[in-house]
Amino acid sequence: MECEGLHNTYGLSDYESSSVPRWCKGCGDMSILSTVQRILRDDQTDPEKIVCVSGIGCSSRFPHYLRTFGFHSIHGRALPIATGIALQRPDLHVLVMSGDGDCFSIGGGHWLHAMRYNTNLTVCVFDNEIYALTKNQASPTSPEGTKSNTTPRGSYLKALNPLSVMMGITNISFLAQTATWLPSHMEQTIYRAWHHKGTGFVRILQYCPAYTGSLYGKGGKDYPLYFLQNPEGIAIDPAFSRMGETVVHDHRDIHAAQRVALSDKPAPIGLIYHDPSVPTYDEIRRQRADKIDRPTYLKRLEKLLDKYTI
């Protein structure tokens, strides 16, 4: 209990549950978990004011490992549940953890409209380009030719580019991409999304040590990347020059962001688009609600209900 005049100081242990993470050795999910816990600790966010929502997949174990409120939902449905929580309880910080299959496939319809509604959410999608929890099945972002249990001869289609899809959605306000093998960059990126007003969407590239490690090379060294640089963007470590070129990018320019989003391989790393002026759905809804003549509408509702008898 917090008494008036006193301030609770939260440590990492205040965000760590008693559950032992059940991820494979070398999985980047552990890095994401520790990153999120550090951000919450550094921000001194009250654990009782945080809700972590997930769907189904390796990423979706996340709520079990955070000592906050959590909702482990069904496959593909994390975003509508999180949206409902955010609209009903604007005092809460809502964090959504999903994967490439959970978000871009079975949750595809919800994904598009969650971005369009621009509710106050922080969304992190762990993209390892495979359905790993169901043991090596091709996902929407699996590269063409990926051999898996569902595509033994190799996947026929080119991979979905989620960045280009999102940059075609009206009302998008924050889009960034990072990777688990760039821990400092990943922490900065999630931090920026966490403090964004609206839907802060972060796609996190990662390799699955069980099924897609060969696509990336050790530590992601074989994954083709380039880095987006801007004084107001996310800082680029000079050491990144060994992994790809650095280009100047204006994340406030939607047309520049759309061009960047079209470049799939090499993959852009950094803040792709940010427009804090885009209104949230909650703001739009409340503006309209404030203009309603409530007494008149209440009388209409009572008249409608008077038609029924018990």
C-alpha positions as CSV (number, residue, x, y, z in Angstrom):
1,M,0.0,0.0,0.0
2,E,1.3,3.5,-0.9
3,C,0.7,6.1,1.8
4,E,0.3,9.8,1.0
5,G,3.6,11.6,1.0
6,L,5.6,8.4,0.4
7,H,6.8,7.0,-2.9
8,N,7.3,3.3,-3.6
9,T,10.6,2.5,-5.3
10,Y,10.2,-0.4,-7.6
11,G,13.1,-2.8,-8.4
12,L,13.4,-5.4,-11.1
13,S,12.0,-8.0,-8.8
14,D,8.7,-6.1,-8.7
15,Y,8.2,-6.9,-12.4
16,E,9.5,-10.5,-12.2
17,S,6.9,-13.2,-11.6
18,S,7.6,-16.5,-9.8
19,S,7.2,-18.4,-13.1
20,V,10.4,-19.7,-14.8
21,P,10.4,-18.7,-18.5
22,R,9.9,-21.8,-20.7
23,W,11.8,-20.6,-23.8
24,C,14.5,-22.5,-25.6
25,K,18.1,-21.8,-24.9
26,G,19.3,-18.9,-27.0
27,C,15.8,-17.6,-27.7
28,G,15.6,-13.8,-28.0
29,D,12.3,-13.8,-26.1
30,M,14.3,-13.8,-22.9
31,S,16.2,-10.7,-24.0
32,I,12.9,-8.9,-24.8
33,L,11.5,-9.8,-21.4
34,S,14.5,-8.4,-19.5
35,T,14.4,-5.3,-21.7
36,V,10.8,-4.6,-20.9
37,Q,11.4,-5.2,-17.2
38,R,14.3,-2.7,-17.2
39,I,12.1,-0.1,-18.9
40,L,9.3,-0.5,-16.4
41,R,11.8,-0.4,-13.5
42,D,13.5,2.8,-14.9
43,D,10.2,4.4,-15.4
44,Q,9.0,3.4,-12.0
45,T,5.7,2.3,-13.5
46,D,3.3,0.9,-10.8
47,P,2.9,-2.8,-11.6
48,E,-0.7,-2.6,-10.7
49,K,-1.2,-0.1,-13.5
50,I,0.1,-2.4,-16.2
51,V,-1.7,-5.0,-18.2
52,C,0.1,-7.4,-20.5
53,V,-2.1,-9.0,-23.2
54,S,-1.0,-11.9,-25.5
55,G,-2.4,-14.4,-27.9
56,I,-0.9,-17.8,-28.6
57,G,2.7,-18.7,-29.5
58,C,6.1,-18.6,-27.9
59,S,5.8,-14.8,-27.5
60,S,2.5,-15.2,-25.8
61,R,3.9,-16.7,-22.6
62,F,5.0,-13.2,-21.7
63,P,2.1,-12.3,-19.3
64,H,3.1,-15.2,-17.1
65,Y,6.6,-13.8,-16.6
66,L,5.7,-10.2,-15.8
67,R,4.5,-9.5,-12.3
68,T,1.7,-7.3,-13.5
69,F,-1.9,-7.9,-14.6
70,G,-2.1,-10.1,-17.6
71,F,-4.5,-11.7,-20.1
72,H,-3.3,-14.8,-22.0
73,S,-6.0,-14.8,-24.7
74,I,-6.8,-17.1,-27.7
75,H,-4.9,-17.2,-31.0
76,G,-4.9,-13.9,-32.8
77,R,-7.2,-12.1,-30.4
78,A,-4.8,-10.1,-28.3
79,L,-5.4,-6.8,-30.0
80,P,-9.2,-6.5,-29.7
81,I,-9.0,-7.5,-26.0
82,A,-6.2,-5.0,-25.4
83,T,-8.2,-2.3,-27.2
84,G,-11.2,-2.9,-25.0
85,I,-9.1,-2.7,-21.9
86,A,-7.4,0.6,-23.1
87,L,-10.7,2.2,-23.9
88,Q,-12.5,1.2,-20.7
89,R,-9.5,1.9,-18.4
90,P,-7.4,4.8,-19.9
91,D,-5.6,5.0,-16.6
92,L,-3.8,1.6,-17.4
93,H,-0.7,1.0,-19.5
94,V,-1.5,-1.8,-21.9
95,L,1.3,-3.9,-23.4
96,V,0.5,-6.3,-26.2
97,M,3.0,-9.2,-27.0
98,S,2.4,-11.2,-30.2
99,G,4.2,-13.2,-32.9
100,D,4.3,-13.2,-36.7
101,G,1.7,-16.0,-36.9
102,D,-0.5,-14.7,-34.1
103,C,-0.6,-11.1,-35.3
104,F,-0.1,-11.2,-39.1
105,S,-2.0,-14.4,-39.9
106,I,-4.9,-15.5,-37.7
107,G,-5.0,-12.0,-36.1
108,G,-4.6,-10.1,-39.4
109,G,-8.0,-8.4,-39.4
110,H,-7.6,-7.2,-35.8
111,W,-4.0,-6.1,-36.5
112,L,-5.0,-3.7,-39.4
113,H,-7.9,-2.1,-37.5
114,A,-6.0,-1.8,-34.2
115,M,-3.4,0.3,-36.1
116,R,-6.2,2.3,-37.7
117,Y,-7.9,3.0,-34.3
118,N,-4.7,4.2,-32.8
119,T,-5.7,3.4,-29.2
120,N,-3.1,3.8,-26.4
121,L,-1.3,0.5,-26.8
122,T,2.3,-0.6,-27.0
123,V,2.5,-3.5,-29.4
124,C,5.6,-5.7,-29.8
125,V,5.6,-8.4,-32.5
126,F,8.3,-11.1,-32.1
127,D,9.0,-12.1,-35.7
128,N,11.1,-15.2,-36.2
129,E,9.5,-16.0,-39.6
130,I,8.1,-19.3,-38.4
131,Y,5.4,-20.9,-36.3
132,A,7.8,-22.3,-33.7
133,L,5.5,-23.4,-30.8
134,T,3.6,-25.7,-33.2
135,K,6.9,-27.1,-34.3
136,N,8.2,-25.6,-37.5
137,Q,5.3,-24.4,-39.7
138,A,5.6,-21.7,-42.3
139,S,4.3,-18.3,-41.2
140,P,3.2,-15.3,-43.3
141,T,6.7,-13.8,-43.0
142,S,8.6,-17.0,-43.9
143,P,10.8,-16.4,-46.9
144,E,9.9,-18.0,-50.2
145,G,11.3,-21.5,-50.3
146,T,11.2,-22.1,-46.6
147,K,11.0,-25.8,-45.9
148,S,8.8,-26.6,-42.9
149,N,6.4,-29.3,-41.8
150,T,3.6,-27.5,-43.6
151,T,5.8,-26.6,-46.7
152,P,8.1,-29.6,-47.1
153,R,8.9,-28.6,-50.7
154,G,9.4,-25.0,-49.7
155,S,6.9,-22.2,-49.3
156,Y,5.5,-21.0,-52.7
157,L,4.8,-17.4,-51.8
158,K,7.0,-14.5,-51.1
159,A,7.0,-13.3,-47.5
160,L,4.4,-10.8,-46.3
161,N,6.0,-7.4,-45.7
162,P,4.2,-6.1,-42.6
163,L,5.9,-2.7,-42.7
164,S,4.6,-1.8,-46.1
165,V,1.1,-3.0,-45.0
166,M,1.1,-0.8,-42.0
167,M,2.3,2.2,-43.8
168,G,-0.8,2.0,-46.0
169,I,-3.1,2.2,-42.9
170,T,-4.9,5.5,-42.2
171,N,-4.1,6.9,-38.7
172,I,-0.9,5.0,-38.2
173,S,1.2,7.1,-35.7
174,F,4.3,5.0,-34.7
175,L,6.2,2.3,-36.5
176,A,9.7,1.0,-35.7
177,Q,11.8,-2.1,-36.3
178,T,14.6,-3.5,-34.2
179,A,16.2,-6.9,-33.6
180,T,17.0,-9.0,-30.5
181,W,20.7,-9.2,-31.4
182,L,20.9,-5.4,-31.1
183,P,20.0,-5.1,-27.4
184,S,20.7,-1.4,-26.8
185,H,18.8,-0.4,-29.9
186,M,15.9,-2.7,-29.0
187,E,15.6,-1.1,-25.5
188,Q,15.6,2.4,-27.0
189,T,13.0,1.4,-29.5
190,I,10.6,-0.2,-27.0
191,Y,11.1,2.7,-24.7
192,R,10.0,5.2,-27.4
193,A,6.9,3.1,-28.2
194,W,6.0,2.8,-24.5
195,H,6.0,6.6,-24.2
196,H,4.1,7.2,-27.5
197,K,0.5,8.5,-27.3
198,G,-1.4,6.1,-29.5
199,T,-0.5,2.7,-30.8
200,G,3.3,2.3,-30.7
201,F,4.1,-0.7,-33.0
202,V,7.5,-2.4,-32.8
203,R,8.4,-5.3,-35.0
204,I,11.2,-7.2,-33.4
205,L,13.3,-9.4,-35.7
206,Q,14.6,-12.5,-34.1
207,Y,15.9,-15.9,-35.0
208,C,14.4,-19.2,-33.6
209,P,17.3,-21.3,-32.3
210,A,15.4,-24.4,-33.1
211,Y,14.1,-23.7,-36.6
212,T,15.4,-20.5,-38.3
213,G,18.9,-20.0,-36.9
214,S,20.4,-20.9,-40.3
215,L,18.7,-18.0,-41.9
216,Y,20.4,-15.5,-39.7
217,G,23.8,-16.8,-38.9
218,K,25.4,-16.7,-35.5
219,G,24.0,-13.7,-33.6
220,G,22.1,-12.4,-36.7
221,K,25.3,-11.6,-38.6
222,D,24.0,-13.0,-41.9
223,Y,20.7,-11.1,-41.8
224,P,20.8,-8.1,-44.2
225,L,20.1,-4.8,-42.4
226,Y,20.5,-1.1,-42.9
227,F,20.1,1.6,-40.2
228,L,17.9,4.7,-40.1
229,Q,19.6,7.8,-38.7
230,N,18.0,11.0,-37.4
231,P,18.9,13.3,-34.5
232,E,15.3,12.8,-33.2
233,G,15.2,9.1,-34.0
234,I,16.8,6.1,-32.2
235,A,20.5,6.3,-31.7
236,I,22.7,4.2,-34.0
237,D,25.8,2.6,-32.5
238,P,28.9,3.2,-34.7
239,A,29.6,-0.5,-34.3
240,F,26.5,-1.2,-36.4
241,S,28.4,-0.1,-39.5
242,R,29.8,-3.6,-39.7
243,M,26.3,-5.0,-40.2
244,G,25.0,-2.6,-42.8
245,E,25.0,1.0,-44.1
246,T,23.5,3.9,-42.2
247,V,21.1,6.2,-44.1
248,V,19.6,9.5,-43.1
249,H,15.8,9.2,-42.7
250,D,13.1,11.7,-41.8
251,H,10.6,9.6,-39.7
252,R,8.1,12.5,-39.8
253,D,7.7,12.3,-43.6
254,I,5.0,9.7,-44.4
255,H,6.2,9.3,-48.0
256,A,9.8,8.7,-46.9
257,A,8.5,6.2,-44.4
258,Q,6.4,4.4,-47.0
259,R,9.5,4.1,-49.2
260,V,11.5,2.7,-46.3
261,A,8.8,0.2,-45.5
262,L,8.9,-1.2,-49.0
263,S,12.5,-2.3,-48.6
264,D,12.2,-5.8,-47.1
265,K,15.7,-7.1,-47.6
266,P,17.9,-5.6,-46.4
267,A,15.6,-4.8,-43.5
268,P,15.4,-1.2,-42.1
269,I,16.3,-0.9,-38.5
270,G,15.1,2.2,-36.6
271,L,12.2,4.6,-36.2
272,I,10.3,4.4,-39.5
273,Y,7.4,6.7,-38.9
274,H,6.3,8.9,-36.0
275,D,3.4,11.4,-35.9
276,P,2.3,12.3,-32.4
277,S,-0.3,14.6,-33.7
278,V,-2.6,11.7,-34.9
279,P,-5.6,11.6,-32.6
280,T,-6.3,8.5,-30.6
281,Y,-9.6,6.7,-31.0
282,D,-10.4,7.5,-27.4
283,E,-9.9,11.3,-28.0
284,I,-12.1,11.2,-31.1
285,R,-14.8,9.2,-29.3
286,R,-14.9,11.5,-26.3
287,Q,-15.0,14.7,-28.5
288,R,-18.2,13.3,-30.2
289,A,-19.6,12.1,-26.9
290,D,-19.2,15.6,-25.4
291,K,-21.4,17.1,-28.1
292,I,-24.3,14.7,-27.4
293,D,-27.5,16.1,-25.8
294,R,-27.5,13.5,-23.0
295,P,-30.9,14.3,-21.5
296,T,-32.6,14.0,-24.9
297,Y,-30.9,10.7,-25.7
298,L,-31.7,9.4,-22.2
299,K,-35.4,10.2,-22.7
300,R,-35.3,8.4,-26.1
301,L,-33.7,5.4,-24.4
302,E,-36.3,5.3,-21.7
303,K,-39.1,5.5,-24.2
304,L,-37.5,2.5,-26.1
305,L,-37.2,0.5,-22.9
306,D,-40.8,1.3,-21.9
307,K,-42.0,-0.9,-24.8
308,Y,-41.0,-4.0,-22.9
309,T,-42.7,-5.5,-19.8
310,I,-41.4,-8.1,-17.4
